[in-house]
Amino acid sequence: MDLHLNCGTKYAIIEVKSFKTLAKTELAQQQAAHYAKRLSLNQVTIALFVPVEDEDVLNELSGQRIIDGVKVFVSAIGWV
């Protein structure tokens, strides 16, 4: 699911994902970067829902990196 945010001249997207595996999380980041680039955006945020409450795990999954010139932010959100 994607959330498209538009405020005046600012435009952004948030990709909403459920954690399955680390490999799928990596693929989700690459896909989000590609999608943002197609929309001429230089950054994208992924809200990653993870079925744990352990802050160490959530912090490990959260972060930012640059993929193909697009800054990808991952924010892991715990739920049970």
mmCIF file of the N, C-alpha and C atoms, coordinates in Angstrom:
data_MODEL
# 
_entry.id   MODEL 
# 
loop_
_atom_site.group_PDB 
_atom_site.id 
_atom_site.type_symbol 
_atom_site.label_atom_id 
_atom_site.label_alt_id 
_atom_site.label_comp_id 
_atom_site.label_asym_id 
_atom_site.label_entity_id 
_atom_site.label_seq_id 
_atom_site.pdbx_PDB_ins_code 
_atom_site.Cartn_x 
_atom_site.Cartn_y 
_atom_site.Cartn_z 
_atom_site.occupancy 
_atom_site.B_iso_or_equiv 
_atom_site.pdbx_formal_charge 
_atom_site.auth_seq_id 
_atom_site.auth_comp_id 
_atom_site.auth_asym_id 
_atom_site.auth_atom_id 
_atom_site.pdbx_PDB_model_num 
ATOM 1   N N  . MET A 1 1  ? 0.847  -1.159  0.000   1.00 0.00 ? 1  MET A N  1 
ATOM 2   C CA . MET A 1 1  ? 0.000  0.000   0.000   1.00 0.00 ? 1  MET A CA 1 
ATOM 3   C C  . MET A 1 1  ? 0.899  1.230   0.000   1.00 0.00 ? 1  MET A C  1 
ATOM 4   N N  . ASP A 1 2  ? 0.543  2.231   -0.757  1.00 0.00 ? 2  ASP A N  1 
ATOM 5   C CA . ASP A 1 2  ? 1.292  3.478   -0.837  1.00 0.00 ? 2  ASP A CA 1 
ATOM 6   C C  . ASP A 1 2  ? 0.429  4.629   -0.363  1.00 0.00 ? 2  ASP A C  1 
ATOM 7   N N  . LEU A 1 3  ? 1.044  5.530   0.375   1.00 0.00 ? 3  LEU A N  1 
ATOM 8   C CA . LEU A 1 3  ? 0.385  6.771   0.758   1.00 0.00 ? 3  LEU A CA 1 
ATOM 9   C C  . LEU A 1 3  ? 1.064  7.890   -0.012  1.00 0.00 ? 3  LEU A C  1 
ATOM 10  N N  . HIS A 1 4  ? 0.292  8.668   -0.731  1.00 0.00 ? 4  HIS A N  1 
ATOM 11  C CA . HIS A 1 4  ? 0.827  9.803   -1.475  1.00 0.00 ? 4  HIS A CA 1 
ATOM 12  C C  . HIS A 1 4  ? 0.464  11.064  -0.708  1.00 0.00 ? 4  HIS A C  1 
ATOM 13  N N  . LEU A 1 5  ? 1.481  11.852  -0.374  1.00 0.00 ? 5  LEU A N  1 
ATOM 14  C CA . LEU A 1 5  ? 1.299  13.065  0.400   1.00 0.00 ? 5  LEU A CA 1 
ATOM 15  C C  . LEU A 1 5  ? 1.566  14.261  -0.504  1.00 0.00 ? 5  LEU A C  1 
ATOM 16  N N  . ASN A 1 6  ? 0.670  15.233  -0.448  1.00 0.00 ? 6  ASN A N  1 
ATOM 17  C CA . ASN A 1 6  ? 0.808  16.414  -1.278  1.00 0.00 ? 6  ASN A CA 1 
ATOM 18  C C  . ASN A 1 6  ? 0.421  17.631  -0.452  1.00 0.00 ? 6  ASN A C  1 
ATOM 19  N N  . CYS A 1 7  ? 1.361  18.557  -0.295  1.00 0.00 ? 7  CYS A N  1 
ATOM 20  C CA . CYS A 1 7  ? 1.108  19.772  0.467   1.00 0.00 ? 7  CYS A CA 1 
ATOM 21  C C  . CYS A 1 7  ? 1.718  20.938  -0.310  1.00 0.00 ? 7  CYS A C  1 
ATOM 22  N N  . GLY A 1 8  ? 0.884  21.650  -1.019  1.00 0.00 ? 8  GLY A N  1 
ATOM 23  C CA . GLY A 1 8  ? 1.394  22.736  -1.847  1.00 0.00 ? 8  GLY A CA 1 
ATOM 24  C C  . GLY A 1 8  ? 2.273  22.186  -2.946  1.00 0.00 ? 8  GLY A C  1 
ATOM 25  N N  . THR A 1 9  ? 3.536  22.599  -2.940  1.00 0.00 ? 9  THR A N  1 
ATOM 26  C CA . THR A 1 9  ? 4.467  22.121  -3.965  1.00 0.00 ? 9  THR A CA 1 
ATOM 27  C C  . THR A 1 9  ? 5.258  20.901  -3.508  1.00 0.00 ? 9  THR A C  1 
ATOM 28  N N  . LYS A 1 10 ? 5.032  20.454  -2.279  1.00 0.00 ? 10 LYS A N  1 
ATOM 29  C CA . LYS A 1 10 ? 5.753  19.282  -1.755  1.00 0.00 ? 10 LYS A CA 1 
ATOM 30  C C  . LYS A 1 10 ? 4.952  18.004  -2.012  1.00 0.00 ? 10 LYS A C  1 
ATOM 31  N N  . TYR A 1 11 ? 5.673  16.972  -2.413  1.00 0.00 ? 11 TYR A N  1 
ATOM 32  C CA . TYR A 1 11 ? 5.050  15.691  -2.727  1.00 0.00 ? 11 TYR A CA 1 
ATOM 33  C C  . TYR A 1 11 ? 5.943  14.586  -2.175  1.00 0.00 ? 11 TYR A C  1 
ATOM 34  N N  . ALA A 1 12 ? 5.352  13.589  -1.548  1.00 0.00 ? 12 ALA A N  1 
ATOM 35  C CA . ALA A 1 12 ? 6.134  12.490  -0.982  1.00 0.00 ? 12 ALA A CA 1 
ATOM 36  C C  . ALA A 1 12 ? 5.296  11.216  -1.005  1.00 0.00 ? 12 ALA A C  1 
ATOM 37  N N  . ILE A 1 13 ? 5.987  10.091  -0.841  1.00 0.00 ? 13 ILE A N  1 
ATOM 38  C CA . ILE A 1 13 ? 5.278  8.820   -0.740  1.00 0.00 ? 13 ILE A CA 1 
ATOM 39  C C  . ILE A 1 13 ? 5.789  8.047   0.471   1.00 0.00 ? 13 ILE A C  1 
ATOM 40  N N  . ILE A 1 14 ? 4.874  7.294   1.060   1.00 0.00 ? 14 ILE A N  1 
ATOM 41  C CA . ILE A 1 14 ? 5.202  6.364   2.130   1.00 0.00 ? 14 ILE A CA 1 
ATOM 42  C C  . ILE A 1 14 ? 4.700  4.999   1.688   1.00 0.00 ? 14 ILE A C  1 
ATOM 43  N N  . GLU A 1 15 ? 5.610  4.046   1.629   1.00 0.00 ? 15 GLU A N  1 
ATOM 44  C CA . GLU A 1 15 ? 5.247  2.667   1.303   1.00 0.00 ? 15 GLU A CA 1 
ATOM 45  C C  . GLU A 1 15 ? 4.965  1.957   2.616   1.00 0.00 ? 15 GLU A C  1 
ATOM 46  N N  . VAL A 1 16 ? 3.841  1.271   2.715   1.00 0.00 ? 16 VAL A N  1 
ATOM 47  C CA . VAL A 1 16 ? 3.482  0.525   3.918   1.00 0.00 ? 16 VAL A CA 1 
ATOM 48  C C  . VAL A 1 16 ? 3.703  -0.955  3.623   1.00 0.00 ? 16 VAL A C  1 
ATOM 49  N N  . LYS A 1 17 ? 4.562  -1.586  4.445   1.00 0.00 ? 17 LYS A N  1 
ATOM 50  C CA . LYS A 1 17 ? 4.914  -2.990  4.235   1.00 0.00 ? 17 LYS A CA 1 
ATOM 51  C C  . LYS A 1 17 ? 4.815  -3.761  5.543   1.00 0.00 ? 17 LYS A C  1 
ATOM 52  N N  . SER A 1 18 ? 4.587  -5.070  5.442   1.00 0.00 ? 18 SER A N  1 
ATOM 53  C CA . SER A 1 18 ? 4.633  -5.976  6.581   1.00 0.00 ? 18 SER A CA 1 
ATOM 54  C C  . SER A 1 18 ? 5.933  -6.770  6.483   1.00 0.00 ? 18 SER A C  1 
ATOM 55  N N  . PHE A 1 19 ? 6.622  -6.903  7.611   1.00 0.00 ? 19 PHE A N  1 
ATOM 56  C CA . PHE A 1 19 ? 7.870  -7.666  7.616   1.00 0.00 ? 19 PHE A CA 1 
ATOM 57  C C  . PHE A 1 19 ? 7.585  -9.143  7.393   1.00 0.00 ? 19 PHE A C  1 
ATOM 58  N N  . LYS A 1 20 ? 8.337  -9.732  6.476   1.00 0.00 ? 20 LYS A N  1 
ATOM 59  C CA . LYS A 1 20 ? 8.252  -11.167 6.227   1.00 0.00 ? 20 LYS A CA 1 
ATOM 60  C C  . LYS A 1 20 ? 9.631  -11.787 6.476   1.00 0.00 ? 20 LYS A C  1 
ATOM 61  N N  . THR A 1 21 ? 10.635 -11.334 5.726   1.00 0.00 ? 21 THR A N  1 
ATOM 62  C CA . THR A 1 21 ? 12.014 -11.793 5.898   1.00 0.00 ? 21 THR A CA 1 
ATOM 63  C C  . THR A 1 21 ? 12.936 -10.616 5.607   1.00 0.00 ? 21 THR A C  1 
ATOM 64  N N  . LEU A 1 22 ? 14.196 -10.756 6.012   1.00 0.00 ? 22 LEU A N  1 
ATOM 65  C CA . LEU A 1 22 ? 15.171 -9.705  5.697   1.00 0.00 ? 22 LEU A CA 1 
ATOM 66  C C  . LEU A 1 22 ? 15.345 -9.544  4.190   1.00 0.00 ? 22 LEU A C  1 
ATOM 67  N N  . ALA A 1 23 ? 15.342 -10.656 3.476   1.00 0.00 ? 23 ALA A N  1 
ATOM 68  C CA . ALA A 1 23 ? 15.503 -10.596 2.014   1.00 0.00 ? 23 ALA A CA 1 
ATOM 69  C C  . ALA A 1 23 ? 14.353 -9.828  1.371   1.00 0.00 ? 23 ALA A C  1 
ATOM 70  N N  . LYS A 1 24 ? 13.139 -10.061 1.846   1.00 0.00 ? 24 LYS A N  1 
ATOM 71  C CA . LYS A 1 24 ? 11.984 -9.345  1.277   1.00 0.00 ? 24 LYS A CA 1 
ATOM 72  C C  . LYS A 1 24 ? 12.004 -7.874  1.668   1.00 0.00 ? 24 LYS A C  1 
ATOM 73  N N  . THR A 1 25 ? 12.561 -7.575  2.833   1.00 0.00 ? 25 THR A N  1 
ATOM 74  C CA . THR A 1 25 ? 12.698 -6.178  3.240   1.00 0.00 ? 25 THR A CA 1 
ATOM 75  C C  . THR A 1 25 ? 13.687 -5.463  2.326   1.00 0.00 ? 25 THR A C  1 
ATOM 76  N N  . GLU A 1 26 ? 14.773 -6.134  1.995   1.00 0.00 ? 26 GLU A N  1 
ATOM 77  C CA . GLU A 1 26 ? 15.764 -5.582  1.059   1.00 0.00 ? 26 GLU A CA 1 
ATOM 78  C C  . GLU A 1 26 ? 15.126 -5.337  -0.305  1.00 0.00 ? 26 GLU A C  1 
ATOM 79  N N  . LEU A 1 27 ? 14.372 -6.290  -0.794  1.00 0.00 ? 27 LEU A N  1 
ATOM 80  C CA . LEU A 1 27 ? 13.684 -6.145  -2.080  1.00 0.00 ? 27 LEU A CA 1 
ATOM 81  C C  . LEU A 1 27 ? 12.685 -4.992  -2.026  1.00 0.00 ? 27 LEU A C  1 
ATOM 82  N N  . ALA A 1 28 ? 11.965 -4.854  -0.932  1.00 0.00 ? 28 ALA A N  1 
ATOM 83  C CA . ALA A 1 28 ? 10.995 -3.756  -0.772  1.00 0.00 ? 28 ALA A CA 1 
ATOM 84  C C  . ALA A 1 28 ? 11.694 -2.400  -0.852  1.00 0.00 ? 28 ALA A C  1 
ATOM 85  N N  . GLN A 1 29 ? 12.895 -2.294  -0.283  1.00 0.00 ? 29 GLN A N  1 
ATOM 86  C CA . GLN A 1 29 ? 13.645 -1.040  -0.344  1.00 0.00 ? 29 GLN A CA 1 
ATOM 87  C C  . GLN A 1 29 ? 14.048 -0.720  -1.784  1.00 0.00 ? 29 GLN A C  1 
ATOM 88  N N  . GLN A 1 30 ? 14.502 -1.725  -2.501  1.00 0.00 ? 30 GLN A N  1 
ATOM 89  C CA . GLN A 1 30 ? 14.886 -1.512  -3.895  1.00 0.00 ? 30 GLN A CA 1 
ATOM 90  C C  . GLN A 1 30 ? 13.683 -1.113  -4.751  1.00 0.00 ? 30 GLN A C  1 
ATOM 91  N N  . GLN A 1 31 ? 12.553 -1.779  -4.535  1.00 0.00 ? 31 GLN A N  1 
ATOM 92  C CA . GLN A 1 31 ? 11.340 -1.458  -5.291  1.00 0.00 ? 31 GLN A CA 1 
ATOM 93  C C  . GLN A 1 31 ? 10.863 -0.049  -4.969  1.00 0.00 ? 31 GLN A C  1 
ATOM 94  N N  . ALA A 1 32 ? 10.919 0.335   -3.693  1.00 0.00 ? 32 ALA A N  1 
ATOM 95  C CA . ALA A 1 32 ? 10.481 1.670   -3.292  1.00 0.00 ? 32 ALA A CA 1 
ATOM 96  C C  . ALA A 1 32 ? 11.376 2.738   -3.923  1.00 0.00 ? 32 ALA A C  1 
ATOM 97  N N  . ALA A 1 33 ? 12.671 2.491   -3.955  1.00 0.00 ? 33 ALA A N  1 
ATOM 98  C CA . ALA A 1 33 ? 13.597 3.445   -4.577  1.00 0.00 ? 33 ALA A CA 1 
ATOM 99  C C  . ALA A 1 33 ? 13.299 3.592   -6.064  1.00 0.00 ? 33 ALA A C  1 
ATOM 100 N N  . HIS A 1 34 ? 13.063 2.478   -6.727  1.00 0.00 ? 34 HIS A N  1 
ATOM 101 C CA . HIS A 1 34 ? 12.740 2.510   -8.163  1.00 0.00 ? 34 HIS A CA 1 
ATOM 102 C C  . HIS A 1 34 ? 11.443 3.281   -8.407  1.00 0.00 ? 34 HIS A C  1 
ATOM 103 N N  . TYR A 1 35 ? 10.449 3.026   -7.579  1.00 0.00 ? 35 TYR A N  1 
ATOM 104 C CA . TYR A 1 35 ? 9.150  3.704   -7.708  1.00 0.00 ? 35 TYR A CA 1 
ATOM 105 C C  . TYR A 1 35 ? 9.308  5.209   -7.486  1.00 0.00 ? 35 TYR A C  1 
ATOM 106 N N  . ALA A 1 36 ? 10.053 5.598   -6.457  1.00 0.00 ? 36 ALA A N  1 
ATOM 107 C CA . ALA A 1 36 ? 10.268 7.020   -6.185  1.00 0.00 ? 36 ALA A CA 1 
ATOM 108 C C  . ALA A 1 36 ? 10.988 7.688   -7.354  1.00 0.00 ? 36 ALA A C  1 
ATOM 109 N N  . LYS A 1 37 ? 11.981 7.003   -7.893  1.00 0.00 ? 37 LYS A N  1 
ATOM 110 C CA . LYS A 1 37 ? 12.723 7.560   -9.031  1.00 0.00 ? 37 LYS A CA 1 
ATOM 111 C C  . LYS A 1 37 ? 11.812 7.764   -10.237 1.00 0.00 ? 37 LYS A C  1 
ATOM 112 N N  . ARG A 1 38 ? 10.916 6.805   -10.478 1.00 0.00 ? 38 ARG A N  1 
ATOM 113 C CA . ARG A 1 38 ? 9.948  6.953   -11.587 1.00 0.00 ? 38 ARG A CA 1 
ATOM 114 C C  . ARG A 1 38 ? 9.056  8.171   -11.387 1.00 0.00 ? 38 ARG A C  1 
ATOM 115 N N  . LEU A 1 39 ? 8.794  8.525   -10.123 1.00 0.00 ? 39 LEU A N  1 
ATOM 116 C CA . LEU A 1 39 ? 7.968  9.691   -9.809  1.00 0.00 ? 39 LEU A CA 1 
ATOM 117 C C  . LEU A 1 39 ? 8.799  10.968  -9.679  1.00 0.00 ? 39 LEU A C  1 
ATOM 118 N N  . SER A 1 40 ? 10.097 10.883  -10.018 1.00 0.00 ? 40 SER A N  1 
ATOM 119 C CA . SER A 1 40 ? 11.036 12.003  -9.932  1.00 0.00 ? 40 SER A CA 1 
ATOM 120 C C  . SER A 1 40 ? 11.224 12.501  -8.504  1.00 0.00 ? 40 SER A C  1 
ATOM 121 N N  . LEU A 1 41 ? 11.158 11.578  -7.544  1.00 0.00 ? 41 LEU A N  1 
ATOM 122 C CA . LEU A 1 41 ? 11.394 11.920  -6.146  1.00 0.00 ? 41 LEU A CA 1 
ATOM 123 C C  . LEU A 1 41 ? 12.789 11.448  -5.754  1.00 0.00 ? 41 LEU A C  1 
ATOM 124 N N  . ASN A 1 42 ? 13.420 12.169  -4.837  1.00 0.00 ? 42 ASN A N  1 
ATOM 125 C CA . ASN A 1 42 ? 14.766 11.773  -4.418  1.00 0.00 ? 42 ASN A CA 1 
ATOM 126 C C  . ASN A 1 42 ? 14.775 11.062  -3.067  1.00 0.00 ? 42 ASN A C  1 
ATOM 127 N N  . GLN A 1 43 ? 13.579 10.821  -2.495  1.00 0.00 ? 43 GLN A N  1 
ATOM 128 C CA . GLN A 1 43 ? 13.505 10.062  -1.256  1.00 0.00 ? 43 GLN A CA 1 
ATOM 129 C C  . GLN A 1 43 ? 12.148 9.384   -1.116  1.00 0.00 ? 43 GLN A C  1 
ATOM 130 N N  . VAL A 1 44 ? 12.133 8.333   -0.281  1.00 0.00 ? 44 VAL A N  1 
ATOM 131 C CA . VAL A 1 44 ? 10.912 7.574   -0.025  1.00 0.00 ? 44 VAL A CA 1 
ATOM 132 C C  . VAL A 1 44 ? 11.018 7.020   1.393   1.00 0.00 ? 44 VAL A C  1 
ATOM 133 N N  . THR A 1 45 ? 9.872  6.871   2.036   1.00 0.00 ? 45 THR A N  1 
ATOM 134 C CA . THR A 1 45 ? 9.833  6.295   3.376   1.00 0.00 ? 45 THR A CA 1 
ATOM 135 C C  . THR A 1 45 ? 9.062  4.986   3.330   1.00 0.00 ? 45 THR A C  1 
ATOM 136 N N  . ILE A 1 46 ? 9.586  3.987   4.033   1.00 0.00 ? 46 ILE A N  1 
ATOM 137 C CA . ILE A 1 46 ? 8.894  2.713   4.183   1.00 0.00 ? 46 ILE A CA 1 
ATOM 138 C C  . ILE A 1 46 ? 8.487  2.575   5.641   1.00 0.00 ? 46 ILE A C  1 
ATOM 139 N N  . ALA A 1 47 ? 7.189  2.433   5.876   1.00 0.00 ? 47 ALA A N  1 
ATOM 140 C CA . ALA A 1 47 ? 6.679  2.110   7.206   1.00 0.00 ? 47 ALA A CA 1 
ATOM 141 C C  . ALA A 1 47 ? 6.590  0.593   7.248   1.00 0.00 ? 47 ALA A C  1 
ATOM 142 N N  . LEU A 1 48 ? 7.489  -0.024  8.014   1.00 0.00 ? 48 LEU A N  1 
ATOM 143 C CA . LEU A 1 48 ? 7.612  -1.477  8.052   1.00 0.00 ? 48 LEU A CA 1 
ATOM 144 C C  . LEU A 1 48 ? 7.002  -2.012  9.347   1.00 0.00 ? 48 LEU A C  1 
ATOM 145 N N  . PHE A 1 49 ? 5.875  -2.678  9.244   1.00 0.00 ? 49 PHE A N  1 
ATOM 146 C CA . PHE A 1 49 ? 5.213  -3.237  10.416  1.00 0.00 ? 49 PHE A CA 1 
ATOM 147 C C  . PHE A 1 49 ? 5.798  -4.607  10.725  1.00 0.00 ? 49 PHE A C  1 
ATOM 148 N N  . VAL A 1 50 ? 6.293  -4.752  11.963  1.00 0.00 ? 50 VAL A N  1 
ATOM 149 C CA . VAL A 1 50 ? 7.010  -5.951  12.384  1.00 0.00 ? 50 VAL A CA 1 
ATOM 150 C C  . VAL A 1 50 ? 6.289  -6.539  13.598  1.00 0.00 ? 50 VAL A C  1 
ATOM 151 N N  . PRO A 1 51 ? 5.994  -7.836  13.586  1.00 0.00 ? 51 PRO A N  1 
ATOM 152 C CA . PRO A 1 51 ? 5.234  -8.427  14.696  1.00 0.00 ? 51 PRO A CA 1 
ATOM 153 C C  . PRO A 1 51 ? 6.080  -8.706  15.943  1.00 0.00 ? 51 PRO A C  1 
ATOM 154 N N  . VAL A 1 52 ? 6.762  -7.681  16.434  1.00 0.00 ? 52 VAL A N  1 
ATOM 155 C CA . VAL A 1 52 ? 7.542  -7.767  17.676  1.00 0.00 ? 52 VAL A CA 1 
ATOM 156 C C  . VAL A 1 52 ? 7.427  -6.435  18.412  1.00 0.00 ? 52 VAL A C  1 
ATOM 157 N N  . GLU A 1 53 ? 7.773  -6.468  19.702  1.00 0.00 ? 53 GLU A N  1 
ATOM 158 C CA . GLU A 1 53 ? 7.822  -5.232  20.471  1.00 0.00 ? 53 GLU A CA 1 
ATOM 159 C C  . GLU A 1 53 ? 9.241  -4.913  20.934  1.00 0.00 ? 53 GLU A C  1 
ATOM 160 N N  . ASP A 1 54 ? 10.199 -5.756  20.584  1.00 0.00 ? 54 ASP A N  1 
ATOM 161 C CA . ASP A 1 54 ? 11.587 -5.600  21.006  1.00 0.00 ? 54 ASP A CA 1 
ATOM 162 C C  . ASP A 1 54 ? 12.211 -4.380  20.306  1.00 0.00 ? 54 ASP A C  1 
ATOM 163 N N  . GLU A 1 55 ? 12.538 -3.355  21.090  1.00 0.00 ? 55 GLU A N  1 
ATOM 164 C CA . GLU A 1 55 ? 13.084 -2.114  20.538  1.00 0.00 ? 55 GLU A CA 1 
ATOM 165 C C  . GLU A 1 55 ? 14.405 -2.339  19.811  1.00 0.00 ? 55 GLU A C  1 
ATOM 166 N N  . ASP A 1 56 ? 15.217 -3.284  20.282  1.00 0.00 ? 56 ASP A N  1 
ATOM 167 C CA . ASP A 1 56 ? 16.491 -3.559  19.613  1.00 0.00 ? 56 ASP A CA 1 
ATOM 168 C C  . ASP A 1 56 ? 16.265 -4.073  18.195  1.00 0.00 ? 56 ASP A C  1 
ATOM 169 N N  . VAL A 1 57 ? 15.293 -4.956  18.034  1.00 0.00 ? 57 VAL A N  1 
ATOM 170 C CA . VAL A 1 57 ? 14.962 -5.490  16.700  1.00 0.00 ? 57 VAL A CA 1 
ATOM 171 C C  . VAL A 1 57 ? 14.435 -4.367  15.814  1.00 0.00 ? 57 VAL A C  1 
ATOM 172 N N  . LEU A 1 58 ? 13.537 -3.557  16.351  1.00 0.00 ? 58 LEU A N  1 
ATOM 173 C CA . LEU A 1 58 ? 12.961 -2.459  15.571  1.00 0.00 ? 58 LEU A CA 1 
ATOM 174 C C  . LEU A 1 58 ? 14.041 -1.463  15.155  1.00 0.00 ? 58 LEU A C  1 
ATOM 175 N N  . ASN A 1 59 ? 14.967 -1.151  16.066  1.00 0.00 ? 59 ASN A N  1 
ATOM 176 C CA . ASN A 1 59 ? 16.053 -0.228  15.736  1.00 0.00 ? 59 ASN A CA 1 
ATOM 177 C C  . ASN A 1 59 ? 16.982 -0.816  14.682  1.00 0.00 ? 59 ASN A C  1 
ATOM 178 N N  . GLU A 1 60 ? 17.200 -2.115  14.739  1.00 0.00 ? 60 GLU A N  1 
ATOM 179 C CA . GLU A 1 60 ? 18.061 -2.776  13.758  1.00 0.00 ? 60 GLU A CA 1 
ATOM 180 C C  . GLU A 1 60 ? 17.448 -2.736  12.351  1.00 0.00 ? 60 GLU A C  1 
ATOM 181 N N  . LEU A 1 61 ? 16.133 -2.845  12.271  1.00 0.00 ? 61 LEU A N  1 
ATOM 182 C CA . LEU A 1 61 ? 15.449 -2.832  10.975  1.00 0.00 ? 61 LEU A CA 1 
ATOM 183 C C  . LEU A 1 61 ? 15.237 -1.420  10.431  1.00 0.00 ? 61 LEU A C  1 
ATOM 184 N N  . SER A 1 62 ? 15.276 -0.427  11.302  1.00 0.00 ? 62 SER A N  1 
ATOM 185 C CA . SER A 1 62 ? 15.078 0.962   10.889  1.00 0.00 ? 62 SER A CA 1 
ATOM 186 C C  . SER A 1 62 ? 16.398 1.553   10.408  1.00 0.00 ? 62 SER A C  1 
ATOM 187 N N  . GLY A 1 63 ? 16.288 2.579   9.592   1.00 0.00 ? 63 GLY A N  1 
ATOM 188 C CA . GLY A 1 63 ? 17.497 3.266   9.142   1.00 0.00 ? 63 GLY A CA 1 
ATOM 189 C C  . GLY A 1 63 ? 17.282 3.926   7.800   1.00 0.00 ? 63 GLY A C  1 
ATOM 190 N N  . GLN A 1 64 ? 18.382 4.333   7.207   1.00 0.00 ? 64 GLN A N  1 
ATOM 191 C CA . GLN A 1 64 ? 18.316 4.964   5.894   1.00 0.00 ? 64 GLN A CA 1 
ATOM 192 C C  . GLN A 1 64 ? 19.524 4.569   5.068   1.00 0.00 ? 64 GLN A C  1 
ATOM 193 N N  . ARG A 1 65 ? 19.327 4.576   3.775   1.00 0.00 ? 65 ARG A N  1 
ATOM 194 C CA . ARG A 1 65 ? 20.411 4.294   2.831   1.00 0.00 ? 65 ARG A CA 1 
ATOM 195 C C  . ARG A 1 65 ? 20.048 4.904   1.490   1.00 0.00 ? 65 ARG A C  1 
ATOM 196 N N  . ILE A 1 66 ? 21.018 4.991   0.628   1.00 0.00 ? 66 ILE A N  1 
ATOM 197 C CA . ILE A 1 66 ? 20.785 5.525   -0.709  1.00 0.00 ? 66 ILE A CA 1 
ATOM 198 C C  . ILE A 1 66 ? 20.860 4.371   -1.695  1.00 0.00 ? 66 ILE A C  1 
ATOM 199 N N  . ILE A 1 67 ? 19.803 4.253   -2.493  1.00 0.00 ? 67 ILE A N  1 
ATOM 200 C CA . ILE A 1 67 ? 19.724 3.223   -3.521  1.00 0.00 ? 67 ILE A CA 1 
ATOM 201 C C  . ILE A 1 67 ? 19.463 3.917   -4.844  1.00 0.00 ? 67 ILE A C  1 
ATOM 202 N N  . ASP A 1 68 ? 20.392 3.799   -5.765  1.00 0.00 ? 68 ASP A N  1 
ATOM 203 C CA . ASP A 1 68 ? 20.248 4.379   -7.107  1.00 0.00 ? 68 ASP A CA 1 
ATOM 204 C C  . ASP A 1 68 ? 19.913 5.875   -7.036  1.00 0.00 ? 68 ASP A C  1 
ATOM 205 N N  . GLY A 1 69 ? 20.560 6.582   -6.111  1.00 0.00 ? 69 GLY A N  1 
ATOM 206 C CA . GLY A 1 69 ? 20.370 8.021   -5.993  1.00 0.00 ? 69 GLY A CA 1 
ATOM 207 C C  . GLY A 1 69 ? 19.150 8.446   -5.198  1.00 0.00 ? 69 GLY A C  1 
ATOM 208 N N  . VAL A 1 70 ? 18.412 7.491   -4.650  1.00 0.00 ? 70 VAL A N  1 
ATOM 209 C CA . VAL A 1 70 ? 17.202 7.787   -3.871  1.00 0.00 ? 70 VAL A CA 1 
ATOM 210 C C  . VAL A 1 70 ? 17.460 7.444   -2.405  1.00 0.00 ? 70 VAL A C  1 
ATOM 211 N N  . LYS A 1 71 ? 17.180 8.400   -1.513  1.00 0.00 ? 71 LYS A N  1 
ATOM 212 C CA . LYS A 1 71 ? 17.331 8.131   -0.086  1.00 0.00 ? 71 LYS A CA 1 
ATOM 213 C C  . LYS A 1 71 ? 16.101 7.359   0.385   1.00 0.00 ? 71 LYS A C  1 
ATOM 214 N N  . VAL A 1 72 ? 16.342 6.176   0.932   1.00 0.00 ? 72 VAL A N  1 
ATOM 215 C CA . VAL A 1 72 ? 15.273 5.300   1.401   1.00 0.00 ? 72 VAL A CA 1 
ATOM 216 C C  . VAL A 1 72 ? 15.323 5.267   2.932   1.00 0.00 ? 72 VAL A C  1 
ATOM 217 N N  . PHE A 1 73 ? 14.253 5.724   3.554   1.00 0.00 ? 73 PHE A N  1 
ATOM 218 C CA . PHE A 1 73 ? 14.124 5.708   5.006   1.00 0.00 ? 73 PHE A CA 1 
ATOM 219 C C  . PHE A 1 73 ? 13.231 4.524   5.384   1.00 0.00 ? 73 PHE A C  1 
ATOM 220 N N  . VAL A 1 74 ? 13.663 3.719   6.341   1.00 0.00 ? 74 VAL A N  1 
ATOM 221 C CA . VAL A 1 74 ? 12.839 2.619   6.842   1.00 0.00 ? 74 VAL A CA 1 
ATOM 222 C C  . VAL A 1 74 ? 12.545 2.891   8.309   1.00 0.00 ? 74 VAL A C  1 
ATOM 223 N N  . SER A 1 75 ? 11.278 2.899   8.637   1.00 0.00 ? 75 SER A N  1 
ATOM 224 C CA . SER A 1 75 ? 10.841 3.063   10.025  1.00 0.00 ? 75 SER A CA 1 
ATOM 225 C C  . SER A 1 75 ? 10.085 1.812   10.423  1.00 0.00 ? 75 SER A C  1 
ATOM 226 N N  . ALA A 1 76 ? 10.723 0.984   11.278  1.00 0.00 ? 76 ALA A N  1 
ATOM 227 C CA . ALA A 1 76 ? 10.094 -0.250  11.728  1.00 0.00 ? 76 ALA A CA 1 
ATOM 228 C C  . ALA A 1 76 ? 9.153  0.065   12.885  1.00 0.00 ? 76 ALA A C  1 
ATOM 229 N N  . ILE A 1 77 ? 7.944  -0.454  12.799  1.00 0.00 ? 77 ILE A N  1 
ATOM 230 C CA . ILE A 1 77 ? 6.889  -0.209  13.780  1.00 0.00 ? 77 ILE A CA 1 
ATOM 231 C C  . ILE A 1 77 ? 6.457  -1.548  14.349  1.00 0.00 ? 77 ILE A C  1 
ATOM 232 N N  . GLY A 1 78 ? 6.573  -1.697  15.655  1.00 0.00 ? 78 GLY A N  1 
ATOM 233 C CA . GLY A 1 78 ? 6.221  -2.957  16.289  1.00 0.00 ? 78 GLY A CA 1 
ATOM 234 C C  . GLY A 1 78 ? 4.732  -3.075  16.557  1.00 0.00 ? 78 GLY A C  1 
ATOM 235 N N  . TRP A 1 79 ? 4.228  -4.280  16.420  1.00 0.00 ? 79 TRP A N  1 
ATOM 236 C CA . TRP A 1 79 ? 2.815  -4.571  16.739  1.00 0.00 ? 79 TRP A CA 1 
ATOM 237 C C  . TRP A 1 79 ? 2.703  -6.052  17.053  1.00 0.00 ? 79 TRP A C  1 
ATOM 238 N N  . VAL A 1 80 ? 1.764  -6.374  17.875  1.00 0.00 ? 80 VAL A N  1 
ATOM 239 C CA . VAL A 1 80 ? 1.473  -7.779  18.174  1.00 0.00 ? 80 VAL A CA 1 
ATOM 240 C C  . VAL A 1 80 ? -0.012 -7.963  18.350  1.00 0.00 ? 80 VAL A C  1 
# 
